[in-house]
Amino acid sequence: MEDTSAPTELLHPDSLQTNVASFKTAFQNHGLRDDLIYFACKANSHPSFLEAAKKAEIGIDVTSEKELADALAAGLDPVRIIVTSAIKTDTLLQRCVDLHVTTVVDNFDELKLLQQQQSSKTPIMIRLGGWQFNGTPSATRFGFLPSQISQIVELCQQAKFDIRGVQFHLKGYSLEERTTGIEHALGVISTLREAGFQPEILDIGGGIPVSYLASETEWIEFNAQLQSSILDRRDEVTFNRDGLGFFNVKGEIVGAPSFYPYWNKLTKGEYLDALLKRNLINGQSVAKNLKSQRISLQIEPGRALLDQCGCLLAKVAFNKTDSAGRHLTGLFMNRTQLMSSSSDFCVDPIALSERPTKATYLVGSYCIESDVIMKRRLHIPELRRGELLLIPNTAAYVTSLFASNSHGLGEVRRVVLEGSGGLP
Ligand SMILES: Cc1ncc(COP(=O)(O)O)c(C=O)c1O
């Protein structure tokens, strides 16, 4: 690695095949179609992943004109592309109409615009949200509410849309909530069929869990020690006792974790298998309901397809002690280069050194006090200037979602590795 002010991400796109295989096995075990897997390329839009997805014969889920153009340039057939963007420009919608790319419609403005740009063959899917879960609407800002379905039917009848199916994407990972989403979606599909449409696809979006940690015990222990530190019952576990979503209110923990559940029992295909086995209100499994109603299940994983497809290498700039007496390891990178929607990346880095372990915080190159790359205090072998730290499993969102190029320090460089070996 050159002496650079930005880190390097090593990508291993071939590992995507293993993740695809995990989902295919789950579909096959239930006798369902196994080709309706769409890679949510917003998770990492590096061209090597588009190529890997094409090689694995899966589709691509795109969220902008640029991603659509990239998917087409990678040789994807428009029928293997789906557009799920939260915001859609007029030209993106026109491209979808012209190319017959399936568009997941989120709101009435999009439906009306499509109606104006219309060709009656425009394939669409209706995004759903706000169904009842545990007595309250499932919380989301996306999709149409249950009360809006009859209005959609009317509008789509006027416009003669080709409704291919319905879609939803959960913000969490709950099997229970997802099952209620499927129940609701099946109800909407039957309403659409009664109205003369022929929807055949139920798309449950992405959000299929990944496990970043091998040990559940380690994860439980971290959570326990974090809470103990927030309650001032021990020394710092995180920088300045950051609660990562939890707070100490009069000696009680309140709040909820604002970080990803880095350990999960059910992941990828095993999670899908468990979902397909769950019973719906009629006492039959999700898989049986889908088959008896001639509906195919579609998924749009981003994170799960990129599991073990990338790792980040950063060079050490300095060792020092801050005014609170804490040891700091300065890196040639900044915290936006390791930032997803999770409040911390709770995976231990691997120090490429055999020196004794030292407690330290990783800090970055921006001139702001808060440029702390990982909020957790780490216990890793000491590294000296010029030596390398490896951060595992970074391909999905972590190095790209919020990465900025402030201070002129450069962007994450990406190097593609080939071969069957896999990454650390
Ligand atoms: C509509 C939709 N589909 C798929 C995904 C991919 O989710 P994940 O990367 O968690 O699998 C997202 C993520 O935000 C999404 O909003």
PDBQT file of the ligand as one rigid body, heavy atoms in Angstrom, charges set to zero:
ROOT
HETATM    1  C1  LIG A 501     -36.332  -0.753  -1.013  1.00  0.00    +0.000 C 
HETATM    2  C2  LIG A 501     -35.068  -1.352  -0.530  1.00  0.00    +0.000 A 
HETATM    3  N1  LIG A 501     -34.683  -2.542  -1.039  1.00  0.00    +0.000 NA
HETATM    4  C3  LIG A 501     -33.521  -3.125  -0.647  1.00  0.00    +0.000 A 
HETATM    5  C4  LIG A 501     -32.697  -2.525   0.291  1.00  0.00    +0.000 A 
HETATM    6  C5  LIG A 501     -31.419  -3.227   0.684  1.00  0.00    +0.000 C 
HETATM    7  O1  LIG A 501     -31.381  -3.495   2.045  1.00  0.00    +0.000 OA
HETATM    8  P1  LIG A 501     -30.194  -4.351   2.678  1.00  0.00    +0.000 P 
HETATM    9  O2  LIG A 501     -28.929  -3.831   2.140  1.00  0.00    +0.000 OA
HETATM   10  O3  LIG A 501     -30.333  -4.171   4.142  1.00  0.00    +0.000 OA
HETATM   11  O4  LIG A 501     -30.424  -5.770   2.269  1.00  0.00    +0.000 OA
HETATM   12  C6  LIG A 501     -33.059  -1.283   0.849  1.00  0.00    +0.000 A 
HETATM   13  C7  LIG A 501     -32.198  -0.613   1.838  1.00  0.00    +0.000 C 
HETATM   14  O5  LIG A 501     -32.407   0.449   2.330  1.00  0.00    +0.000 OA
HETATM   15  C8  LIG A 501     -34.287  -0.689   0.430  1.00  0.00    +0.000 A 
HETATM   16  O6  LIG A 501     -34.676   0.493   0.933  1.00  0.00    +0.000 OA
ENDROOT
TORSDOF 0
